[in-house]
Amino acid sequence: MGLHMFAAAAALAVVGGAASAQQSEVLFSHKHWQVEIVGWDDGSLGCVAQVSAPGESFSIWTFPDGSVQLQFYSTAWQFGEGDRADLQVQIDRRAPWNLTNAELYKNSVLFFLPDDKAGVDFIVEVARGNRLYLRTAAGSDVQNYSLAGSRASIDALVECGNVIQRQTPGNPFN
């Protein structure tokens, strides 16, 4: 069964399954990455590609509306709710990206990528990269993550995102 068909079957299984806060199905694992489809009890779906180590993770989420969100997670972080910060992300030795006004929420830093060429370019850099560095706005190191296996995992994430976009009914009046 190809990834496309597996993702579609998983999406239907998540939507049709018993309601719980969150259900997920692993679609793809490669090196340090895992790609999952996630369903919540309100019927909404998301896809996530994640690289993790104990207590730490970097995730890229996609949603049916086409939005893409970065999530940096650490059990060592204790943020409030609604706090904001400017950050930098650097992939390998390429020029750093500025993530302005990122949301700090409990143990996570959350940032929606812009829906433009810059957002696409960022994902391409992740797919081609070896290591991602999370830094303060001033450039001080906070955390870093291996990107080994990211190219195939980003491909799987895109495929999952395409499936959930087709699964979600659109507004015929837009």
Disulfide bonds with the S-S distance in Angstrom:
Cys47-Cys160 1.99
